[in-house]
């Protein structure tokens, strides 16, 4: 939704006769995009968070499925995208993906796993994953993938 702002633009000739002009402001386009990084490996979380920060994202780091659910369910919380490890201490299957999809139905979810099989990829996509990526992955591939996923997401 577009918000309207009023800004006074002075006449460059200095006459002061310029009228206020209305410009559309798309706050969502200029806001810091939040990425929830869910992984039990501290080095993976840190690497993802540093890479995301370098590309203008705010990373929210959690180390468990319960932490992800809490982060997504709290008021004023949430995320614009979820980067989700498939194997966590408290969830080691696609059930967390289904829970996240119910909590955040329009948020893109990128699943990370070292155990990607054709069956897992197909099931993850059926549960609503945007993409499944194999671990380890190149950090320089992360930001373009996240931008692509955010561009494909419905505005909400």
Backbone as JSON Lines, residues from 0, in Angstrom:
{"i":0,"aa":"X","n":[0.84,-1.17,0.0],"ca":[0.0,0.0,0.0],"c":[0.88,1.23,0.0]}
{"i":1,"aa":"X","n":[0.53,2.21,-0.77],"ca":[1.32,3.43,-0.87],"c":[0.83,4.46,0.13]}
{"i":2,"aa":"X","n":[1.77,5.06,0.83],"ca":[1.43,6.14,1.74],"c":[1.75,7.44,1.01]}
{"i":3,"aa":"X","n":[1.07,8.47,1.36],"ca":[1.3,9.77,0.74],"c":[2.11,10.63,1.7]}
{"i":4,"aa":"X","n":[3.08,11.34,1.16],"ca":[3.81,12.31,1.97],"c":[3.76,13.63,1.24]}
{"i":5,"aa":"X","n":[3.83,14.71,1.98],"ca":[3.84,16.04,1.38],"c":[5.19,16.67,1.67]}
{"i":6,"aa":"X","n":[5.83,17.12,0.64],"ca":[7.14,17.74,0.76],"c":[7.11,19.06,0.01]}
{"i":7,"aa":"X","n":[7.64,20.09,0.61],"ca":[7.71,21.38,-0.07],"c":[8.96,21.42,-0.91]}
{"i":8,"aa":"X","n":[8.77,21.67,-2.17],"ca":[9.88,21.8,-3.1],"c":[9.99,23.28,-3.44]}
{"i":9,"aa":"X","n":[11.09,23.91,-3.09],"ca":[11.28,25.33,-3.38],"c":[11.58,25.52,-4.86]}
{"i":10,"aa":"X","n":[11.04,26.6,-5.37],"ca":[11.29,26.99,-6.76],"c":[12.78,27.31,-6.89]}
{"i":11,"aa":"X","n":[13.47,26.63,-7.84],"ca":[14.91,26.88,-7.96],"c":[15.25,28.32,-8.32]}
{"i":12,"aa":"X","n":[14.28,29.08,-8.83],"ca":[14.54,30.48,-9.17],"c":[14.45,31.36,-7.94]}
{"i":13,"aa":"X","n":[14.06,30.77,-6.8],"ca":[14.02,31.52,-5.56],"c":[12.77,32.32,-5.33]}
{"i":14,"aa":"X","n":[11.73,32.14,-6.14],"ca":[10.53,32.95,-5.99],"c":[9.67,32.48,-4.81]}
{"i":15,"aa":"X","n":[9.88,31.25,-4.35],"ca":[9.08,30.75,-3.24],"c":[7.66,30.43,-3.62]}
{"i":16,"aa":"X","n":[7.34,30.4,-4.92],"ca":[5.98,30.15,-5.38],"c":[5.67,28.67,-5.59]}
{"i":17,"aa":"X","n":[6.59,27.81,-5.28],"ca":[6.38,26.38,-5.54],"c":[5.27,25.85,-4.64]}
{"i":18,"aa":"X","n":[4.46,24.99,-5.2],"ca":[3.39,24.35,-4.44],"c":[3.91,23.05,-3.84]}
{"i":19,"aa":"X","n":[3.35,22.65,-2.69],"ca":[3.71,21.33,-2.16],"c":[3.31,20.26,-3.18]}
{"i":20,"aa":"X","n":[4.15,19.28,-3.35],"ca":[3.87,18.2,-4.28],"c":[3.77,16.9,-3.5]}
{"i":21,"aa":"X","n":[2.88,16.04,-3.95],"ca":[2.68,14.76,-3.29],"c":[3.5,13.7,-4.01]}
{"i":22,"aa":"X","n":[4.28,12.94,-3.25],"ca":[5.08,11.87,-3.8],"c":[4.69,10.56,-3.12]}
{"i":23,"aa":"X","n":[4.52,9.51,-3.87],"ca":[4.23,8.23,-3.23],"c":[5.49,7.72,-2.52]}
{"i":24,"aa":"X","n":[5.29,7.15,-1.38],"ca":[6.4,6.59,-0.63],"c":[6.1,5.12,-0.38]}
{"i":25,"aa":"X","n":[6.95,4.26,-0.83],"ca":[6.8,2.83,-0.59],"c":[7.74,2.45,0.54]}
{"i":26,"aa":"X","n":[7.27,2.57,1.74],"ca":[8.11,2.35,2.91],"c":[8.73,0.96,2.91]}
{"i":27,"aa":"X","n":[7.97,-0.03,2.48],"ca":[8.47,-1.4,2.5],"c":[9.7,-1.56,1.61]}
{"i":28,"aa":"X","n":[9.78,-0.81,0.51],"ca":[10.92,-0.92,-0.39],"c":[12.19,-0.38,0.25]}
{"i":29,"aa":"X","n":[12.06,0.57,1.16],"ca":[13.23,1.21,1.72],"c":[13.56,0.73,3.13]}
{"i":30,"aa":"X","n":[12.69,-0.07,3.7],"ca":[12.94,-0.59,5.04],"c":[14.02,-1.67,4.98]}
{"i":31,"aa":"X","n":[14.72,-1.83,6.07],"ca":[15.71,-2.88,6.18],"c":[14.98,-4.22,6.16]}
{"i":32,"aa":"X","n":[15.31,-5.09,5.23],"ca":[14.64,-6.39,5.11],"c":[15.23,-7.34,6.14]}
{"i":33,"aa":"X","n":[14.36,-8.05,6.85],"ca":[14.77,-8.94,7.92],"c":[14.79,-10.38,7.44]}
{"i":34,"aa":"X","n":[15.9,-11.06,7.7],"ca":[16.05,-12.46,7.34],"c":[16.26,-13.25,8.63]}
{"i":35,"aa":"X","n":[15.37,-14.2,8.86],"ca":[15.5,-15.08,10.02],"c":[16.41,-16.23,9.63]}
{"i":36,"aa":"X","n":[17.55,-16.34,10.29],"ca":[18.52,-17.4,10.02],"c":[18.37,-18.44,11.13]}
{"i":37,"aa":"X","n":[17.91,-19.65,10.73],"ca":[17.65,-20.72,11.69],"c":[18.66,-21.83,11.43]}
{"i":38,"aa":"X","n":[19.64,-21.96,12.32],"ca":[20.66,-23.0,12.19],"c":[21.28,-23.24,13.56]}
{"i":39,"aa":"X","n":[21.53,-24.49,13.88],"ca":[22.12,-24.8,15.18],"c":[23.64,-24.68,15.18]}
{"i":40,"aa":"X","n":[24.25,-24.47,14.03],"ca":[25.71,-24.31,13.95],"c":[26.06,-22.82,14.04]}
{"i":41,"aa":"X","n":[26.72,-22.42,15.13],"ca":[27.03,-21.0,15.31],"c":[27.82,-20.39,14.15]}
{"i":42,"aa":"X","n":[28.76,-21.12,13.59],"ca":[29.57,-20.58,12.5],"c":[28.72,-20.33,11.25]}
{"i":43,"aa":"X","n":[27.77,-21.21,10.98],"ca":[26.88,-21.01,9.83],"c":[26.01,-19.78,10.05]}
{"i":44,"aa":"X","n":[25.43,-19.66,11.25],"ca":[24.6,-18.48,11.56],"c":[25.41,-17.2,11.42]}
{"i":45,"aa":"X","n":[26.6,-17.2,12.0],"ca":[27.45,-16.01,11.95],"c":[27.82,-15.66,10.52]}
{"i":46,"aa":"X","n":[28.24,-16.65,9.73],"ca":[28.62,-16.41,8.34],"c":[27.45,-15.85,7.54]}
{"i":47,"aa":"X","n":[26.28,-16.44,7.73],"ca":[25.09,-15.94,7.02],"c":[24.76,-14.52,7.47]}
{"i":48,"aa":"X","n":[24.79,-14.27,8.78],"ca":[24.45,-12.95,9.31],"c":[25.42,-11.89,8.8]}
{"i":49,"aa":"X","n":[26.71,-12.19,8.77],"ca":[27.71,-11.24,8.28],"c":[27.5,-10.96,6.79]}
{"i":50,"aa":"X","n":[27.26,-12.01,6.03],"ca":[27.02,-11.85,4.59],"c":[25.78,-11.01,4.34]}
{"i":51,"aa":"X","n":[24.72,-11.3,5.09],"ca":[23.47,-10.55,4.92],"c":[23.66,-9.09,5.29]}
{"i":52,"aa":"X","n":[24.37,-8.82,6.38],"ca":[24.61,-7.43,6.8],"c":[25.4,-6.68,5.73]}
{"i":53,"aa":"X","n":[26.35,-7.36,5.11],"ca":[27.13,-6.73,4.04],"c":[26.27,-6.35,2.84]}
{"i":54,"aa":"X","n":[25.11,-6.98,2.72],"ca":[24.21,-6.72,1.59],"c":[22.96,-5.95,2.01]}
{"i":55,"aa":"X","n":[23.0,-5.34,3.2],"ca":[21.92,-4.46,3.62],"c":[20.72,-5.13,4.26]}
{"i":56,"aa":"X","n":[20.88,-6.36,4.7],"ca":[19.79,-7.06,5.39],"c":[20.05,-7.06,6.89]}
{"i":57,"aa":"X","n":[18.98,-7.2,7.64],"ca":[19.08,-7.4,9.08],"c":[18.88,-8.89,9.34]}
{"i":58,"aa":"X","n":[19.85,-9.53,9.95],"ca":[19.75,-10.95,10.26],"c":[19.26,-11.13,11.69]}
{"i":59,"aa":"X","n":[18.29,-12.01,11.84],"ca":[17.8,-12.42,13.15],"c":[18.24,-13.87,13.29]}
{"i":60,"aa":"X","n":[19.08,-14.15,14.27],"ca":[19.66,-15.48,14.4],"c":[18.99,-16.28,15.52]}
{"i":61,"aa":"X","n":[18.6,-17.51,15.19],"ca":[18.1,-18.43,16.2],"c":[18.73,-19.8,15.95]}
{"i":62,"aa":"X","n":[18.84,-20.59,17.03],"ca":[19.54,-21.87,16.92],"c":[18.64,-23.09,17.01]}
{"i":63,"aa":"X","n":[17.32,-22.88,16.96],"ca":[16.4,-24.01,17.1],"c":[15.07,-23.72,16.4]}
{"i":64,"aa":"X","n":[14.31,-24.77,16.22],"ca":[12.97,-24.61,15.67],"c":[12.08,-23.82,16.59]}
{"i":65,"aa":"X","n":[12.2,-24.08,17.9],"ca":[11.4,-23.33,18.87],"c":[11.73,-21.85,18.81]}
{"i":66,"aa":"X","n":[13.01,-21.52,18.65],"ca":[13.42,-20.12,18.52],"c":[12.83,-19.48,17.28]}
{"i":67,"aa":"X","n":[12.76,-20.25,16.19],"ca":[12.17,-19.73,14.95],"c":[10.68,-19.44,15.14]}
{"i":68,"aa":"X","n":[9.98,-20.37,15.76],"ca":[8.55,-20.18,15.99],"c":[8.32,-18.96,16.88]}
{"i":69,"aa":"X","n":[9.11,-18.82,17.93],"ca":[8.99,-17.68,18.83],"c":[9.26,-16.38,18.08]}
{"i":70,"aa":"X","n":[10.31,-16.35,17.26],"ca":[10.66,-15.13,16.52],"c":[9.56,-14.73,15.55]}
{"i":71,"aa":"X","n":[8.95,-15.71,14.9],"ca":[7.91,-15.41,13.92],"c":[6.57,-15.06,14.56]}
{"i":72,"aa":"X","n":[6.32,-15.56,15.76],"ca":[5.02,-15.38,16.39],"c":[4.93,-14.13,17.26]}
{"i":73,"aa":"X","n":[6.07,-13.55,17.65],"ca":[5.98,-12.42,18.56],"c":[5.47,-11.17,17.85]}
{"i":74,"aa":"X","n":[4.73,-10.34,18.58],"ca":[4.23,-9.09,17.99],"c":[5.4,-8.22,17.54]}
{"i":75,"aa":"X","n":[5.23,-7.55,16.43],"ca":[6.26,-6.71,15.83],"c":[7.49,-7.52,15.42]}
{"i":76,"aa":"X","n":[7.38,-8.82,15.46],"ca":[8.49,-9.68,15.06],"c":[8.33,-10.06,13.61]}
{"i":77,"aa":"X","n":[8.67,-11.24,13.35],"ca":[8.52,-11.73,11.99],"c":[9.77,-11.5,11.18]}
{"i":78,"aa":"X","n":[9.67,-11.87,9.93],"ca":[10.79,-11.76,9.02],"c":[10.25,-11.63,7.61]}
{"i":79,"aa":"X","n":[11.07,-11.09,6.74],"ca":[10.72,-10.98,5.33],"c":[11.1,-12.24,4.57]}
{"i":80,"aa":"X","n":[12.02,-13.04,5.15],"ca":[12.47,-14.29,4.55],"c":[13.04,-15.15,5.65]}
{"i":81,"aa":"X","n":[12.91,-16.47,5.49],"ca":[13.47,-17.42,6.45],"c":[14.5,-18.27,5.74]}
{"i":82,"aa":"X","n":[15.67,-18.36,6.33],"ca":[16.75,-19.24,5.88],"c":[16.8,-20.35,6.91]}
{"i":83,"aa":"X","n":[16.36,-21.55,6.53],"ca":[16.05,-22.62,7.49],"c":[16.9,-23.85,7.28]}
{"i":84,"aa":"X","n":[17.64,-24.23,8.32],"ca":[18.37,-25.49,8.31],"c":[17.37,-26.63,8.5]}
{"i":85,"aa":"X","n":[17.51,-27.69,7.72],"ca":[16.59,-28.82,7.8],"c":[16.8,-29.65,9.06]}
{"i":86,"aa":"X","n":[18.04,-29.79,9.5],"ca":[18.36,-30.63,10.65],"c":[18.69,-29.78,11.87]}
{"i":87,"aa":"X","n":[17.77,-29.75,12.81],"ca":[17.94,-29.0,14.06],"c":[17.77,-29.96,15.23]}
{"i":88,"aa":"X","n":[18.26,-29.6,16.4],"ca":[18.11,-30.5,17.55],"c":[16.65,-30.82,17.9]}
{"i":89,"aa":"X","n":[15.76,-29.84,17.72],"ca":[14.37,-30.06,18.09],"c":[13.44,-30.35,16.91]}
{"i":90,"aa":"X","n":[13.93,-30.25,15.7],"ca":[13.18,-30.61,14.49],"c":[14.21,-31.19,13.51]}
{"i":91,"aa":"X","n":[13.95,-32.35,13.0],"ca":[14.92,-32.92,12.04],"c":[14.19,-33.46,10.81]}
{"i":92,"aa":"X","n":[13.12,-32.76,10.45],"ca":[12.37,-33.13,9.26],"c":[11.67,-31.88,8.74]}
{"i":93,"aa":"X","n":[10.76,-32.05,7.84],"ca":[10.09,-30.9,7.23],"c":[8.91,-30.36,8.05]}
{"i":94,"aa":"X","n":[8.68,-30.9,9.24],"ca":[7.54,-30.44,10.03],"c":[7.7,-28.97,10.44]}
{"i":95,"aa":"X","n":[8.92,-28.53,10.7],"ca":[9.13,-27.11,11.05],"c":[8.79,-26.22,9.87]}
{"i":96,"aa":"X","n":[9.11,-26.66,8.67],"ca":[8.74,-25.9,7.47],"c":[7.23,-25.71,7.41]}
{"i":97,"aa":"X","n":[6.48,-26.76,7.71],"ca":[5.01,-26.67,7.7],"c":[4.52,-25.69,8.77]}
{"i":98,"aa":"X","n":[5.14,-25.71,9.95],"ca":[4.75,-24.8,11.03],"c":[5.03,-23.35,10.61]}
{"i":99,"aa":"X","n":[6.22,-23.12,10.06],"ca":[6.58,-21.77,9.64],"c":[5.64,-21.29,8.53]}
{"i":100,"aa":"X","n":[5.29,-22.16,7.63],"ca":[4.39,-21.78,6.54],"c":[3.04,-21.34,7.09]}
{"i":101,"aa":"X","n":[2.56,-22.01,8.15],"ca":[1.28,-21.59,8.76],"c":[1.43,-20.25,9.47]}
{"i":102,"aa":"X","n":[2.55,-20.03,10.13],"ca":[2.77,-18.76,10.85],"c":[2.99,-17.59,9.9]}
{"i":103,"aa":"X","n":[3.65,-17.85,8.78],"ca":[4.03,-16.79,7.85],"c":[3.75,-17.27,6.43]}
{"i":104,"aa":"X","n":[2.48,-17.27,6.03],"ca":[2.11,-17.9,4.75],"c":[2.72,-17.27,3.5]}
{"i":105,"aa":"X","n":[3.12,-16.01,3.54],"ca":[3.65,-15.38,2.32],"c":[5.16,-15.16,2.35]}
{"i":106,"aa":"X","n":[5.79,-15.54,3.45],"ca":[7.23,-15.31,3.6],"c":[8.01,-16.4,2.86]}
{"i":107,"aa":"X","n":[8.93,-16.02,1.99],"ca":[9.74,-17.04,1.31],"c":[10.62,-17.78,2.31]}
{"i":108,"aa":"X","n":[10.75,-19.08,2.1],"ca":[11.58,-19.92,2.96],"c":[12.6,-20.63,2.07]}
{"i":109,"aa":"X","n":[13.86,-20.45,2.41],"ca":[14.94,-21.16,1.73],"c":[15.46,-22.2,2.71]}
{"i":110,"aa":"X","n":[15.39,-23.46,2.31],"ca":[15.83,-24.56,3.17],"c":[17.28,-24.88,2.84]}
{"i":111,"aa":"X","n":[18.09,-24.99,3.9],"ca":[19.49,-25.38,3.76],"c":[19.65,-26.8,4.3]}
{"i":112,"aa":"X","n":[20.37,-27.64,3.57],"ca":[20.59,-28.99,4.05],"c":[21.83,-29.6,3.43]}
{"i":113,"aa":"X","n":[22.45,-30.47,4.16],"ca":[23.55,-31.26,3.63],"c":[23.05,-32.6,3.13]}
{"i":114,"aa":"X","n":[21.75,-32.8,3.2],"ca":[21.16,-34.1,2.88],"c":[20.09,-33.98,1.79]}
{"i":115,"aa":"X","n":[20.31,-33.13,0.82],"ca":[19.3,-32.91,-0.21],"c":[19.22,-34.11,-1.15]}
{"i":116,"aa":"X","n":[18.04,-34.67,-1.21],"ca":[17.75,-35.7,-2.2],"c":[16.6,-35.16,-3.04]}
{"i":117,"aa":"X","n":[16.35,-35.8,-4.15],"ca":[15.23,-35.35,-5.0],"c":[13.93,-35.4,-4.22]}
{"i":118,"aa":"X","n":[13.76,-36.41,-3.38],"ca":[12.54,-36.54,-2.59],"c":[12.41,-35.4,-1.58]}
{"i":119,"aa":"X","n":[13.49,-35.07,-0.89],"ca":[13.45,-33.97,0.09],"c":[13.14,-32.65,-0.6]}
{"i":120,"aa":"X","n":[13.78,-32.41,-1.73],"ca":[13.53,-31.16,-2.47],"c":[12.07,-31.08,-2.87]}
{"i":121,"aa":"X","n":[11.54,-32.16,-3.42],"ca":[10.14,-32.18,-3.87],"c":[9.18,-31.98,-2.7]}
{"i":122,"aa":"X","n":[9.43,-32.64,-1.58],"ca":[8.57,-32.49,-0.4],"c":[8.67,-31.08,0.17]}
{"i":123,"aa":"X","n":[9.87,-30.53,0.22],"ca":[10.05,-29.17,0.75],"c":[9.28,-28.17,-0.12]}
{"i":124,"aa":"X","n":[9.35,-28.34,-1.43],"ca":[8.62,-27.43,-2.31],"c":[7.11,-27.61,-2.15]}
{"i":125,"aa":"X","n":[6.69,-28.84,-1.9],"ca":[5.26,-29.07,-1.65],"c":[4.81,-28.36,-0.37]}
{"i":126,"aa":"X","n":[5.7,-28.29,0.63],"ca":[5.39,-27.59,1.87],"c":[5.55,-26.08,1.73]}
{"i":127,"aa":"X","n":[6.0,-25.61,0.58],"ca":[6.07,-24.18,0.36],"c":[7.45,-23.57,0.39]}
{"i":128,"aa":"X","n":[8.51,-24.37,0.35],"ca":[9.87,-23.81,0.31],"c":[10.09,-23.14,-1.03]}
{"i":129,"aa":"X","n":[10.72,-21.99,-1.0],"ca":[11.08,-21.3,-2.24],"c":[12.17,-22.08,-2.97]}
{"i":130,"aa":"X","n":[13.17,-22.51,-2.21],"ca":[14.29,-23.24,-2.79],"c":[14.95,-24.07,-1.71]}
{"i":131,"aa":"X","n":[15.6,-25.14,-2.11],"ca":[16.42,-25.96,-1.22],"c":[17.85,-25.82,-1.72]}
{"i":132,"aa":"X","n":[18.75,-25.43,-0.81],"ca":[20.16,-25.3,-1.2],"c":[21.0,-26.29,-0.39]}
{"i":133,"aa":"X","n":[22.02,-26.8,-1.04],"ca":[22.92,-27.76,-0.4],"c":[23.97,-27.07,0.44]}
{"i":134,"aa":"X","n":[24.21,-27.62,1.61],"ca":[25.31,-27.17,2.46],"c":[26.5,-28.08,2.15]}
{"i":135,"aa":"X","n":[27.67,-27.57,2.13],"ca":[28.02,-26.15,2.23],"c":[27.72,-25.43,0.92]}
{"i":136,"aa":"X","n":[27.47,-24.14,1.02],"ca":[27.22,-23.33,-0.16],"c":[28.13,-22.12,-0.11]}
{"i":137,"aa":"X","n":[28.28,-21.48,-1.24],"ca":[29.12,-20.29,-1.33],"c":[28.35,-19.1,-0.78]}
{"i":138,"aa":"X","n":[28.93,-18.39,0.16],"ca":[28.25,-17.24,0.77],"c":[27.93,-16.16,-0.25]}
{"i":139,"aa":"X","n":[28.76,-16.03,-1.3],"ca":[28.48,-14.98,-2.28],"c":[27.27,-15.31,-3.15]}
{"i":140,"aa":"X","n":[26.73,-16.52,-3.05],"ca":[25.51,-16.88,-3.77],"c":[24.24,-16.59,-2.94]}
{"i":141,"aa":"X","n":[24.43,-16.31,-1.66],"ca":[23.29,-16.17,-0.75],"c":[22.47,-14.9,-1.02]}
{"i":142,"aa":"X","n":[23.11,-13.75,-1.07],"ca":[22.37,-12.49,-1.25],"c":[21.59,-12.45,-2.56]}
{"i":143,"aa":"X","n":[22.16,-12.85,-3.7],"ca":[21.36,-12.85,-4.94],"c":[20.14,-13.77,-4.84]}
{"i":144,"aa":"X","n":[20.29,-14.91,-4.19],"ca":[19.17,-15.83,-4.02],"c":[18.09,-15.2,-3.15]}
{"i":145,"aa":"X","n":[18.49,-14.54,-2.09],"ca":[17.53,-13.88,-1.2],"c":[16.81,-12.74,-1.92]}
{"i":146,"aa":"X","n":[17.54,-11.95,-2.68],"ca":[16.91,-10.89,-3.47],"c":[15.88,-11.48,-4.44]}
{"i":147,"aa":"X","n":[16.24,-12.56,-5.1],"ca":[15.33,-13.22,-6.04],"c":[14.07,-13.71,-5.33]}
{"i":148,"aa":"X","n":[14.25,-14.34,-4.18],"ca":[13.11,-14.85,-3.41],"c":[12.2,-13.72,-2.95]}
{"i":149,"aa":"X","n":[12.79,-12.63,-2.49],"ca":[11.98,-11.49,-2.02],"c":[11.24,-10.83,-3.17]}
{"i":150,"aa":"X","n":[11.85,-10.79,-4.35],"ca":[11.17,-10.22,-5.51],"c":[9.97,-11.05,-5.93]}
{"i":151,"aa":"X","n":[10.05,-12.35,-5.71],"ca":[8.95,-13.24,-6.12],"c":[7.83,-13.3,-5.08]}
{"i":152,"aa":"X","n":[8.1,-12.82,-3.88],"ca":[7.11,-12.9,-2.8],"c":[6.0,-11.88,-3.02]}
{"i":153,"aa":"X","n":[4.76,-12.27,-2.67],"ca":[3.66,-11.3,-2.76],"c":[3.89,-10.18,-1.74]}
{"i":154,"aa":"X","n":[3.49,-8.98,-2.09],"ca":[3.61,-7.85,-1.15],"c":[2.63,-8.06,-0.03]}
{"i":155,"aa":"X","n":[3.09,-7.85,1.19],"ca":[2.2,-8.08,2.31],"c":[2.33,-7.09,3.38]}
